[in-house]
Amino acid sequence: MKMVSCATYEGIEAKVVHVESTLTKGLPSFSVVGMASASINEAKERVKSALLSNEFTFPPKRITINLAPSDVKKEGSQFDLSIALLIALDYIEDDFSEWFVFGELGLDGVVKENIQLYPLLLSLANQKIIKKAVVPYESLEKLSNIPKIEFYGVKTLNEAIELLKNPNNAVPNIIYKKIEYPSYTINDKEYYFYDNYIEDFLDVKGQEVAKRAALISAAGFHNLLLEGSPGCGKSMIAQRLRYILPPLSSDEILDIAKLDALEAKEPNFKPLRSYRAPHHSSTTASIFGGGSSRAKIGEVGLAHRGLLFFDELPHFQKSVLEALREPLQDNKIRVSRVNAKVEYPSDFLFVSAMNPCPCGNLLNNQKECRCSELEIQRYKNRLSDPFLDRIDICVVMQHSNVNDRASISSKEMHKQVIEVHKRVKLRGQEHFNAKLSDAQIEKYCILNAEAKEILDIAVTRFALSFRSIKKIQKVSLTIADLEGSDIIDKNHILEALSYRKRG
């Protein structure tokens, strides 16, 4: 028996598939077993044609290809090259089990690029279970961004056969390209950041409280709700938040690149977090993922390690807002279908915006609100208390004045976020302040006597839930970090309390 490795999808992660072959005596036949999809069964004809086109005499034997594990459904044309190589090299005694082989075959034996190849290899690289791989030559330029894998590019089936016949003479085609962006190292780990502020906070006039809240949100990854009249700058702030979010490690950059590749986008390996902004008419399946035969990833999963923005928040379906509570709390989303049960990581910064009333003019001192008290109450009741309890920072924005000036740039804000990120990593935190567990809150959120007294008073006066108390402590910690303080004091608690939504 001969064996090489390949991969298929299980959810959004790559699952290693061992491609095994046996050529035994019997009536000539060619079968593929192991829950192979139609695209893999079609590979038999491509493999036959490719081998015969390259002067290979098909053996008069019973050929069986097994894709293990057999309980995982496999799909994709990336298995073509693996199957062809096992048949062509059956007479060689060498062990090929350490090789990963990917590639679609043309009828003439040309090795073609496969659309699934890039995200599969990114996922395998993140899992650190692959060392060397045979891939289509035309894919090499893209794959050069993936670290710690030796890639051997081949243009034809014959080149791949010669490569595995003489593996000791093989030389990798590419060397890993280092990420060429500003970075710094903490505890032997390198973090990269993007310093090209395409959309700048200098464009946002006035709104000092909202910009301060945005800075705190970015520094600690705290969920943010902006409430204000149309045109006051809610969407502008959300769009600019992306450029001041904390730096990324190389593994996190690969995670984001993998999600881009799943959408057939061209990953650019910038240390820039993703920005997802679905329309309020989006269906539940498009937000959270779904599908009858295969559970596909939705906006919540694609926003992993990035920013998810809901504009016109109350206009989203009630079912969407209530289902969003799980990923906001647990940082993962589970999609259950008859044929698939998949769990996606969804650790993102949630930013939302809403008007104060249906007509939007309630807070506008230049226009009259046309809504009745009942209409305003119905509008606000679309957001439940359990949902709002998962929002760390809520800001009511005033109407903008044409004479207002911008006070701070994105570059200045990003510098403060980077300093907080360094403090967080140096004190041993693995996660952002907003993602701390209860035990970590006890360890890192150290309040002085005055701060404890104020928090106790607030708990009684505002009937705060345990979740709200924890969120206030975590926001206070980020405010203290921004000011370079190791202790949470009175002013930090008071500012954090001012961002809680009441009524």
SEZA-976471 format. One record per residue (C-alpha): x, z, y. Coordinates in steps of 0.001 Angstrom, whole numbers, plus 500000, padded with zeros to 6 digits. Layout:
<marmis>
XZY...
</marmis>
This chain:
<marmis>
500000500000500000501196499137503506500060500837506702500326500465510495498376502275513224495898501039515795493106502744517755489444502593518694487187504495521065485481507801520303483593508504523509486139507725526223489152508889524243491232506805521846491000507681518190493957506711516008493002504348513183495333503825510223495120500214509049495915500138505321496200497131503024496411496396499319496856493003497627495821493282493993495166490923491087491662489545490795489424486872492180490731485825495629488805487643498325489309489216501739487347492328502730487567494900505526486132498385504864485853501549506941482809501185509255484108497999510867481973496379513560481019492693513675483996491941515954486398493279513309484693491409510463485068488246512511488810488996512576489064487814508966488554484198510029490956484510512983493610486095510752493238483428508061493534480601510565496500482208512372498428482748509130497744479246507821498674477691511195502074479364510912502871477906507480501965481081505614500597480515502111497605482774501599498152484785498376495628484174495564494849487881495408492139490377496222492959491539499763491439494827500915491945496210504416490894499824504969490397501340508434490816505104508155489181507501508871486150505814507359483572508007509135484448506665512622482923503388513790485625500887514817485183498004517211487319495572519169489580492593518520492788494661518928492943495044515112493676491327514509497463491573514708497623494720512541495639493060509751497651489838509879501005491652509790500053493758506763499103490623504807502183488657505899504633491494505169503145492752501917506257491643499986508577493855502091509210497404500875509809498883504345507575501623505788505738500547508967503611503675509379505329504781512627504356501547514397501247501059516519500173497399516614497662495915519071496634492345519779493954489703519422494931486549517577494133482987518549493465480475515774496981479082516309498665482491515979499072483209519701498793486939520494496270487519523280495515490429525566492464492553524776490303494166527470490274497489525608494049497637525173494943499246528486492585502269528435493308502800524728497065503049525345496545505255528413494477507633526307497043507653523484499799508327526022497859511314527389497424512647523860501183512209523263500686510745519782502388507367520191506091506505520505506370502741520034503892499892519974503753496140519442501595494599522185500807491164523670503633489975525883501257489267528785500286492967528886503813494266529457503701494324533260500647496572533327501848498782530494505143499495532256503348502244534201502707504256531040505537506743530333507306507731527119506225504739525002508492501924523799506610498633524141507633495517522197505939492413523579505215489458521297503780486044522166502998484832518657502282486128515183505673484832513993507465486911516639505618490024515467506528489305511837510224488892512722510115492092514769508874494243511886511124492497509359514146493607511413513007496749513284516568498077513664517487495108515852514380495423518026514848496288521704511937497518523877510907494902526439510201497267529314511363500510530809508881502944532336508361502451536065508671505702537972505786506560540287507108505673543732505153507991546002506087511198547860506292514152545498507535517684544982508381519722541898506999523151540995507866524912537738509522521725536392506348519695536974506176516891539516503171516385541799502536513174543766500467512587546885499178509575548804500180509552552489498370506443553722495240507714555474493118504568555544490133506561556780491167509324559165489443512485560359490479511438563864487476509102563704485126512096563433484296513307566939483488516992567364481986518743564303484762521350564192482873523654561833482176520807559396485817519678559453486978523238558833484569523436555878485875520090554600489441521409554771488509524523552765486577522373550293489563520061549742492120522869549461490175524807546818488025522035545297484858523811546454481518521991546213480254521053549677476811520374551198476566518827554678473201519035556438472555517257559723470768514551561647471384510863560879474587509623562494476220513025563015479135512208560669478155513520557217479131510372555300482249509896557436483510513337556459482760512743552763484615509417552753487670510921554454487808513934552145489232511733549402492470511236551336493213514936551842492550516152548298495361517978546434498303516093544839498230514840541266500558515243538298501576512148536310499123513093533525496272513311536039497215509918537505497026508469533977493592510073533493492262508369536619493880505046535662492204505244532241488767505707533836489434502726536124490375500624533110487162501609531323485282499951534183487463496837533879489109497679537210492799497093537826494461500540537733496969500886540575498569504230539633498282505577543166498164509373543415494729508979544989491699510680543494488665508575542628485585508423544861482161507845543303479029507499545440475975506503543366472768505521545178469887507994545139467795505515543130470291505641540222468852506496536813469725509588534819471594507456532260473745505790534927474672509179536404475387511062533183476000508287530667473988507104527714473073504169525526471215503799522252474098502845519955477116504021521914477063506784524525478751505173527519480287507122530364478340507609533610479200508396537229479742512091536511482397511300533897484013508574536016484398511085538867486658513298536697489558514669538790488037513004541854485115513248544261481418512672543520479319512090546647475511512271546697474149510997550002470461511689550796470599514506548234466870515446548147465940511824547350467725511935543970465414512418541005464620516041540217465806515507536639469188514256537912469724517241540217468783519774537562470937518069534906473853518167537354473925521949537082475738521801533720478785519739534797478988521687538073479208524905536067481124523897532925483167520893534173482013518780531239478975516722530310477439516314526859475545513150525959473458513413522787471892510375521162470688509640517633473818507607516894476313509433519090477073512876520456479855512730523023481407515240525415483144513983528564485363516020530911483846516115534405486064518268536597485241516861540035484627517908543623480920517572544389480078516641547987476520516016549162474702515231552384471095515638553477468914515418556555467269518617557854463791517079557453462168513828556227462433512102559624465926513518560217465398514672563825464839518414563345468315519317564655468490516494567194468095517769570767467485514245572051464696513163569687461486514861568670460880515756565024457749514076563630457474516266560515454998519069559896456094522466558583454589521593555207456511518296554993459781520044555884459157522730553262458335520162550569461470518230551475463694521288551116461935522454547955463308519408546142466535521414545830466081524394543534467782527748544075469770527501540790471118524123541959472017525389545457473644528434543871476299526082542485477256524844545956480174526834547379480039525716551015476967524689553046477303523506556658474594522679559179475991520027561520474834519653565099474055516322566752477218514529567873477984514027571561479653510823572776482028512933574856483264514942571877486917514514570931488738514584567629490949517635567232492801517142563942494025514214561882493868513670558135497657513943557973497574517430559501494735518527557222496449517092554127499620519003554995497650522258554908496027521284551587499460520577550088500744523980551214497766525677549536498405523623546372502009524839546309500909528485546739498377528115543918500921526647541495503671529110542415501466532097541627500808530651538172497307529223538553496538526279536310493250525461538054492020525207541642490489528282543256486950526939542774487524526617539014488824530158538372487337532136535484485983535674535926489212537175534573491288535040536965489077536067539896489890539705539126493582538838539008493937536664542102491053537580544461492420540834545868490209542261548635491252545000551064488934547956551778487171546342554754486548543110552881485083544994549899482753546931552195481471543774553904480921542023550571478941545031549255476720544978552356476153541213551972475200541598548301472437544045549239471220542289552397471073538752550991470297539637547339473286537600546158473474536565542508476588537253540439477432533555540682477158533674544485479417536727544656482082534971542584481855531852544736482241533884547930485364535513546482486840532133545508486117530554548915487647533638550570490777533187548459491143529588549660490691530681553297493370533345552768495655530708551210495194528453554238496345531324556435499246532226554128497803535622553188498088537236549753495205539618550481491601538711551310490654540527554486487530541020556596487767537711558453488173535708555235485053537270553701483010536802556875483905533117557089483093532598553412479716534315553898478936532036556833479027529051554473476353530371552091472971528613552303470111530995553088466529529827553431
</marmis>
